[in-house]
Amino acid sequence: MPSAFNPFYTLNSANCSLVVDCRGNAPTILHWGSRLTDATSPEMLALLATRQELQACQTEEAPIALSPETAAGFTGSPGVQIHRNGRHWAVYTQIESARSSDNQIIIISLCQGTEIQLTHCLQLDADTNVLTATTEITNRGSSALSVDRCDAPCIPLPMHYNKILGFTGRWANEFQLQSIDRVAGAYVRENRSGRTSHDSFPGVIIHCEHTNENLGAAYGLHLGWSGNHHMRIEEQSTGRAYAQLGELFLPGEMSLEPGESYCSPTLYGASTDNGLSALSGAFHGYIRSSLTDRRVVNKVKPVHFNTWEAVYFDLSFDRLCELADSAAEVGVERFVLDDGWFKNRKSDSAGLGDWFVDETVFPHGLGPLIDYVHDRKMEFGLWVEPEMVNPDSDLYRSHPDWVLNTDPAPLLLSRNQLVLDLTRVEVQTYLFERLDALLSDYAIGYLKWDMNRAIHQPGNQDGRAVSHYQTRALYSLLERIRAAHPTVEIESCSSGGGRADFGILAFTDRIWTSDSNDALDRLGIQKGFSLFFPPELMGAHVGPSCCHATGRVLSMETRAGVAMFGHMGIEVNLLDMDDDQKDTLKTAVVLHKKHRQLLHSGKLMRLDTQRGESGFGVVAIDGSEALFSYAQLDSLLHSVGGRLRFVGLDKHGIYEVNIVWPLEPSSYSKSILDVINGSVISGDALANVGLQLPIMLPTSLLIFHLRRC
């Protein structure tokens, strides 16, 4: 007999409530949104949700359960799909038990026909209002259970949430926003790249018609998983709608023996009535409090210098020392040696897998260079790409069977690389031994962990699909390295932003947002990134005046002004830079350091700007100060500029306003630039009236500092 449990369970956070209905056979979400008052009972919500029988339809409408069930009459997409050799596939559960404690609900349901147990766990963070939810399936039968699908808990959508803000993109242009109307039918995004991907980020925002950055209701959902995934937003013919996110399994990939379990990746959700910036604020707060590793939570994010765009593969000890001198001169705090330092590596066509220092470049190892960098008061970091191997490498020649494949199909090269099968114990052992040796032999404080290709043939030597296990093996390797070297920080890079998700944050400390350092492209990329991730995780570098990815030429003022708002870095050949450019860069680094604490702890406020403009700011939690950026990307649509409204300030406060970047801002004629510095203006006026913008040349940028008097 089922255990006794309540008909409803309610979780409350600072601003949200979650009510789960357990009266039926399967649990459903009755309410997720604004915090309910004590006067509102779950019974009231259930009464208000009373629906009538539809003509020519089943007498009782199948619920949008946490895991919707086909056998219950649900005609949409089921949350769990299983079978035992083609039989026992129709899931119909009954709640066995439910309990609530520590702002968490755990519901266990059983299906007699398929002999499975479903465990749904939902937790509402009391401070940040972020919902975390998982679905676990356990095989309680006596034979193997094939699992084709096991999504995280399904989220019903309010009918008036009629807009979908999704993500698309490509290499060097990640996190591009794609807004569409919710329509009858399904919005589906799937990713089979074996990593989070450049083109199908596992996050989505569903919102009302007129929701903007500062007003309106929205749900934000993100699947914390670094591998294959799928997402489905479906509106049924009844008008009901729901969101499902989960791992995408390849054929035969997931099978559970009797007693074994599989748990879905965590679904992270936020609900707001106050616009998209508030939605992002919830996710940022949760990352800072719950996903940022305690060993680095209070550590200052050091300004980087990365050698890649300065030297590419043309490494020499003397040149690297010159770069270290110049980097220290402009204020760099961490020197990262990128690709080309290891055996057989003179181009991207050879050497991957041979993780031994190249003695032709470094005859005495990396020690002398690291000592040189340390003597200049900088940390030392190193680029690695452990998951990959070049066919032209000693490792591949010795172990050609160590790569993922779909034999007898020919191996597919991408960037001259193949993918090592991390699910093999001997591969894990080799990679750990080599990385452990480097980190033990040398004072390396940082790894830039790259992955420069998708996994197109995710099969092992037994011919089975192993994409799920490859991702789990990556997590295991990262966890093992962190345990052995707890002071080493790790950056998640995947040919840019191809592996950016909450799952990888359990093992990494920074995300390389994009391989494009084009400042104009970066404004869009970083805007999309910021919807879910806070600025301090966002690798943002000052690149060369001519970007290698776009060929666009931009001023140092603009390049530095864009990089300043993330985890700032420099990726340019300092040895070719003239003194004026270097002085400007040095001043930008000083300005970043001056406001770094604010930038990496404050509230990010994106502004609703016109086409051809970009605006956002970071406001201190107590409202005492703020930095706002405004960029004019193109020529203005009108002969006079618009207004810049500084949102998120203390409306009762008085602020001193100054332009802090660039040092010599200019416009076509006398303008606000000539009179604004030192002005004292109320937060109310700055937010609701706004500052008259000057007319500037396209690609110009301004940064304002506001300090409460």
Sequence and secondary structure as in RCSB ss.txt:
>XXXX:A:sequence
MPSAFNPFYTLNSANCSLVVDCRGNAPTILHWGSRLTDATSPEMLALLATRQELQACQTEEAPIALSPETAAGFT
GSPGVQIHRNGRHWAVYTQIESARSSDNQIIIISLCQGTEIQLTHCLQLDADTNVLTATTEITNRGSSALSVDRC
DAPCIPLPMHYNKILGFTGRWANEFQLQSIDRVAGAYVRENRSGRTSHDSFPGVIIHCEHTNENLGAAYGLHLGW
SGNHHMRIEEQSTGRAYAQLGELFLPGEMSLEPGESYCSPTLYGASTDNGLSALSGAFHGYIRSSLTDRRVVNKV
KPVHFNTWEAVYFDLSFDRLCELADSAAEVGVERFVLDDGWFKNRKSDSAGLGDWFVDETVFPHGLGPLIDYVHD
RKMEFGLWVEPEMVNPDSDLYRSHPDWVLNTDPAPLLLSRNQLVLDLTRVEVQTYLFERLDALLSDYAIGYLKWD
MNRAIHQPGNQDGRAVSHYQTRALYSLLERIRAAHPTVEIESCSSGGGRADFGILAFTDRIWTSDSNDALDRLGI
QKGFSLFFPPELMGAHVGPSCCHATGRVLSMETRAGVAMFGHMGIEVNLLDMDDDQKDTLKTAVVLHKKHRQLLH
SGKLMRLDTQRGESGFGVVAIDGSEALFSYAQLDSLLHSVGGRLRFVGLDKHGIYEVNIVWPLEPSSYSKSILDV
INGSVISGDALANVGLQLPIMLPTSLLIFHLRRC
>XXXX:A:secstr
      SEEEEE SSEEEEEE SSSS EEEEEEE   TT  HHHHHHHT     TTS SS    BSS  GGGT  
S  SEEEEBTTBS     EEEEEEEETTEEEEEEEETTTTEEEEEEEEE TTT  EEEEEEEEE SSS EEEEEE
 S  EEE TT  EEEEEEEETTEEEEEEEEE  SEEEEEEE SSSS SS  SEEEEE TT  SSSB EEEEEEE 
SS EEEEEEE TTS EEEEEEE   TT  EE TT EEE  EEEEEEESB HHHHHHHHHHHIIIIIS TTTTTS 
   EEESHHHHTT   HHHHHHHHHHHHHTT  EEEE SS BTT SSTTS TT  SB TTT TT SHHHHHHHHH
TT EEEEEE TTEE SSSHHHHH GGGB   TTS    BTTBEEB TTSHHHHHHHHHHHHHHHHHS   EEEE 
  S  S  B TTS B HHHHHHHHHHHHHHHHHH TT EEEE BTTBSS STTGGGT SEEE  S   HHHHHHH
HHHHHTTS GGGEEEEE  SB TTT  B  HHHHHHHHTTSEEEE S GGG  HHHHHHHHHHHHHHHHHHHHHT
TSEEEE    TTEEEEEEE TTSSEEEEEEEE S  SSSS  EE  TTS TT EEEEEEEESSS   SSS GGGT
 TTEEEEHHHHHHT EE     TTEEEEEEEEE 
